Amino acid sequence: MKRSQAKDGKVRFSHLEEDSASEVDASPDYHFAPSQEDSDRGDESDVATA
């Protein structure tokens, strides 16, 4: 967990922003663009392997 203090005095938790961004970016790929093999097995295997 990284904690940095900005010039305005507010403490920012950078890991929260990074995690949120990565979840939003990664989710569409797993659910809407599975590979050929994954699409044969269904969405459940995508979630399990991701």
Backbone bond lengths (Angstrom), bond angles and torsions (degrees), N, CA, C in turn:
res aa  C-N    CA-C-N  psi(-1)  N-CA   C-N-CA  omega(-1)  CA-C   N-CA-C  phi
1 M - - - 1.464 - - 1.526 109.98 -
2 K 1.313 115.33 120.97 1.460 119.32 178.55 1.530 109.56 -95.68
3 R 1.317 116.07 138.34 1.460 119.40 176.01 1.513 108.61 -130.72
4 S 1.314 116.38 121.46 1.457 119.89 -179.46 1.526 109.19 -127.16
5 Q 1.316 115.66 149.20 1.461 119.95 -179.66 1.521 109.16 -107.17
6 A 1.318 115.57 123.59 1.454 120.54 -177.88 1.530 110.60 -79.29
7 K 1.328 116.28 170.65 1.463 120.84 -177.24 1.523 111.89 -64.24
8 D 1.340 117.27 -27.76 1.465 119.79 -178.39 1.530 111.66 -80.62
9 G 1.335 117.75 -0.67 1.454 120.97 175.87 1.516 113.76 94.98
10 K 1.330 117.48 -7.90 1.462 119.79 179.35 1.527 109.88 -81.16
11 V 1.317 115.89 140.74 1.462 120.26 177.84 1.522 108.41 -89.51
12 R 1.316 115.89 128.38 1.469 119.59 -178.18 1.526 109.48 -112.30
13 F 1.324 115.69 136.38 1.460 120.37 177.13 1.523 107.45 -101.37
14 S 1.327 116.30 99.55 1.457 120.14 -172.80 1.525 111.88 -66.95
15 H 1.344 117.74 -28.29 1.463 118.98 -176.37 1.528 110.94 -66.29
16 L 1.333 118.04 -29.61 1.457 120.39 178.69 1.524 110.54 -65.90
17 E 1.322 116.31 -44.58 1.454 120.16 -179.86 1.526 110.78 -65.63
18 E 1.331 116.51 -41.91 1.463 120.30 -178.75 1.525 110.87 -64.22
19 D 1.349 117.17 -44.63 1.457 120.34 -178.73 1.526 110.95 -62.94
20 S 1.328 117.06 -43.39 1.456 120.49 -179.02 1.522 110.53 -61.65
21 A 1.312 116.10 -44.16 1.458 120.43 -178.29 1.523 110.77 -64.31
22 S 1.325 117.14 -43.62 1.456 119.86 -176.95 1.527 110.72 -67.63
23 E 1.323 117.52 -35.82 1.465 119.91 178.10 1.522 110.40 -63.91
24 V 1.317 116.65 -46.02 1.459 120.83 -177.97 1.525 110.40 -64.37
25 D 1.333 116.54 -41.55 1.460 120.22 -177.73 1.528 112.07 -70.63
26 A 1.323 117.00 -36.49 1.459 120.40 -172.14 1.526 112.68 -83.57
27 S 1.318 117.71 -34.23 1.461 120.52 -173.30 1.534 114.02 -56.42
28 P 1.325 119.72 -48.42 1.466 119.42 -178.83 1.527 112.20 -57.80
29 D 1.325 117.44 -36.57 1.459 120.20 -179.35 1.525 110.98 -63.82
30 Y 1.331 116.59 -43.57 1.456 119.88 -177.70 1.522 111.49 -67.56
31 H 1.324 117.22 -41.15 1.460 119.74 -170.55 1.528 113.15 -91.14
32 F 1.331 117.47 -30.91 1.454 118.99 -172.64 1.525 113.80 -110.34
33 A 1.340 116.93 -14.09 1.456 118.67 -179.63 1.528 110.73 -134.29
34 P 1.334 117.13 59.15 1.463 119.56 179.18 1.525 110.34 -71.59
35 S 1.321 116.03 157.85 1.459 119.21 177.65 1.528 109.74 -71.32
36 Q 1.318 117.35 171.34 1.462 121.71 -177.54 1.529 110.96 -56.80
37 E 1.334 117.19 -47.04 1.463 120.69 -177.99 1.523 111.36 -64.13
38 D 1.328 116.89 -44.48 1.460 120.81 -177.40 1.525 111.24 -63.61
39 S 1.325 117.83 -36.73 1.457 120.17 -177.66 1.531 110.67 -66.02
40 D 1.334 117.16 -28.40 1.462 120.25 177.38 1.525 111.67 -69.41
41 R 1.328 117.26 -33.94 1.461 121.25 -177.15 1.519 112.15 -87.12
42 G 1.328 117.82 -23.73 1.455 119.96 179.07 1.518 112.65 107.27
43 D 1.327 115.65 174.26 1.464 121.43 -174.42 1.522 112.61 -68.44
44 E 1.321 117.90 -30.78 1.464 119.98 -175.24 1.530 110.97 -59.83
45 S 1.328 117.81 -41.24 1.461 120.07 -179.41 1.529 110.29 -68.20
46 D 1.336 117.36 -31.65 1.463 120.17 177.24 1.522 110.40 -61.69
47 V 1.313 116.21 -46.38 1.461 120.85 -178.22 1.526 110.07 -66.02
48 A 1.324 116.93 -39.75 1.463 120.93 -176.62 1.531 110.91 -67.68
49 T 1.328 117.91 -40.93 1.456 120.78 -176.99 1.521 111.58 -81.96
50 A 1.334 116.62 -19.92 1.460 119.86 -179.62 1.509 108.71 -80.39
